[in-house]
Amino acid sequence: MNREKNQKAGYYGVGKRLLSIKDAADYLGIKTKTLYNMRYHRKGPDYVLIGGSPKYELEALERYIDAKRIYLSA
């Protein structure tokens, strides 16, 4: 496989790091089973399927967190 200089295995495109379910769950502070259930019910963050396995972009996790943010009036 021919990869660019800055691109390593586990990266999707230049500079796009894909996280496994475990890494994504750790990042969100939830259990992996919760993330599996969220994906099953189509309620969780966006993901891509690579080789049949779901992978999460860091940007998708950040968008999910922002969408769940509750703003308190000051």
Secondary structure per residue as TSV (DSSP state, phi and psi in degrees):
chain	resnum	aa	ss	phi	psi
A	1	M	-	360.0	131.8
A	2	N	-	-95.1	112.8
A	3	R	-	-114.8	151.4
A	4	E	-	-68.9	165.9
A	5	K	T	-57.0	-43.8
A	6	N	T	-87.0	-2.0
A	7	Q	-	-98.5	131.0
A	8	K	-	-120.2	166.6
A	9	A	T	-59.7	140.9
A	10	G	T	95.3	-1.6
A	11	Y	B	-108.1	141.0
A	12	Y	S	-112.0	101.8
A	13	G	S	78.8	174.7
A	14	V	T	-74.5	120.1
A	15	G	T	79.1	3.6
A	16	K	-	-102.7	108.8
A	17	R	B	-90.2	128.4
A	18	L	E	-100.5	134.1
A	19	L	E	-103.3	143.1
A	20	S	-	-71.2	172.4
A	21	I	H	-59.9	-43.4
A	22	K	H	-62.2	-47.4
A	23	D	H	-64.3	-40.7
A	24	A	H	-65.2	-42.6
A	25	A	H	-63.2	-42.8
A	26	D	H	-60.5	-42.9
A	27	Y	H	-61.5	-40.5
A	28	L	H	-82.2	-12.9
A	29	G	T	76.4	32.2
A	30	I	S	-126.9	168.7
A	31	K	-	-77.8	153.8
A	32	T	H	-62.0	-36.8
A	33	K	H	-62.0	-37.0
A	34	T	H	-63.0	-42.6
A	35	L	H	-65.9	-39.9
A	36	Y	H	-59.1	-46.2
A	37	N	H	-64.6	-40.3
A	38	M	H	-60.9	-42.7
A	39	R	H	-66.8	-40.6
A	40	Y	H	-60.8	-40.3
A	41	H	T	-89.8	6.1
A	42	R	T	55.1	44.1
A	43	K	-	-116.7	-9.4
A	44	G	S	-94.4	-166.0
A	45	P	-	-69.0	157.0
A	46	D	-	-62.3	151.2
A	47	Y	-	-146.7	168.4
A	48	V	E	-123.0	148.6
A	49	L	E	-98.0	121.7
A	50	I	E	-120.7	113.7
A	51	G	T	60.9	30.4
A	52	G	T	84.2	-4.1
A	53	S	E	-106.3	134.7
A	54	P	E	-72.0	136.6
A	55	K	E	-130.0	148.0
A	56	Y	E	-117.9	131.2
A	57	E	E	-82.2	143.2
A	58	L	H	-58.2	-38.7
A	59	E	H	-63.0	-36.9
A	60	A	H	-66.6	-38.1
A	61	L	H	-66.8	-39.9
A	62	E	H	-64.8	-41.4
A	63	R	H	-62.3	-40.7
A	64	Y	H	-62.5	-45.4
A	65	I	H	-61.0	-45.5
A	66	D	H	-62.3	-37.9
A	67	A	H	-67.5	-26.0
A	68	K	T	-92.6	-1.4
A	69	R	-	-66.9	137.2
A	70	I	-	-111.6	122.4
A	71	Y	-	-95.1	129.0
A	72	L	-	-99.7	134.6
A	73	S	-	-74.2	143.5
A	74	A	-	-91.9	360.0
